[in-house]
């Protein structure tokens, strides 16, 4: 997946776990969705803010750094990360 597309999806949809799903961490993505509903959006708001921070980090990475972190599964921030 392209770095720009991943960054935009992270910026918009980190609160519902899209970065987790894109990296193959289905359990983490589902857990984010469930916690978002259980806490009435509080965890979702926190994850949205963390998604903004992560998107800025992604946009500032080189393509090589992005591919390394993506392969390692280290491109998720939030509750649960």
NORPE-V128839 format. One record per pair of residues at least 6 apart in sequence whose ideal C-beta (glycine too) atoms are under 8 Angstrom apart, sorted by the first residue. I is the first residue (numbers start at 1). GAP is how many residues later the second one is. If there is no record, write none. Layout:
# NORPE-V128839
i=I gap=GAP
i=I gap=GAP
This chain:
# NORPE-V128839
i=1 gap=21
i=1 gap=69
i=3 gap=55
i=3 gap=56
i=3 gap=58
i=3 gap=60
i=3 gap=63
i=4 gap=55
i=6 gap=13
i=6 gap=16
i=6 gap=52
i=6 gap=60
i=6 gap=64
i=6 gap=69
i=7 gap=48
i=7 gap=51
i=7 gap=52
i=8 gap=47
i=9 gap=9
i=9 gap=10
i=9 gap=13
i=10 gap=8
i=10 gap=9
i=10 gap=41
i=10 gap=44
i=10 gap=45
i=10 gap=48
i=10 gap=65
i=11 gap=40
i=11 gap=41
i=11 gap=44
i=12 gap=6
i=12 gap=39
i=13 gap=6
i=13 gap=38
i=14 gap=33
i=14 gap=34
i=14 gap=36
i=14 gap=37
i=14 gap=38
i=14 gap=40
i=14 gap=41
i=14 gap=63
i=14 gap=64
i=15 gap=17
i=15 gap=21
i=15 gap=29
i=15 gap=30
i=15 gap=32
i=15 gap=33
i=15 gap=36
i=15 gap=63
i=16 gap=13
i=16 gap=16
i=16 gap=17
i=16 gap=20
i=16 gap=28
i=17 gap=11
i=17 gap=12
i=17 gap=13
i=17 gap=14
i=17 gap=15
i=17 gap=16
i=17 gap=30
i=18 gap=11
i=19 gap=32
i=19 gap=35
i=19 gap=56
i=19 gap=57
i=20 gap=6
i=20 gap=8
i=20 gap=9
i=20 gap=12
i=20 gap=56
i=21 gap=8
i=23 gap=47
i=23 gap=50
i=23 gap=52
i=23 gap=53
i=24 gap=49
i=25 gap=48
i=25 gap=51
i=28 gap=48
i=28 gap=52
i=28 gap=53
i=31 gap=49
i=32 gap=11
i=32 gap=12
i=32 gap=15
i=32 gap=46
i=32 gap=47
i=32 gap=48
i=35 gap=8
i=35 gap=44
i=35 gap=45
i=36 gap=7
i=36 gap=8
i=36 gap=11
i=43 gap=36
i=46 gap=32
i=46 gap=33
i=47 gap=31
i=47 gap=32
i=50 gap=27
i=50 gap=28
i=50 gap=29
i=51 gap=26
i=51 gap=27
i=53 gap=24
i=54 gap=21
i=54 gap=22
i=54 gap=23
i=54 gap=24
i=58 gap=8
i=58 gap=17
i=61 gap=8
i=66 gap=9
i=69 gap=6
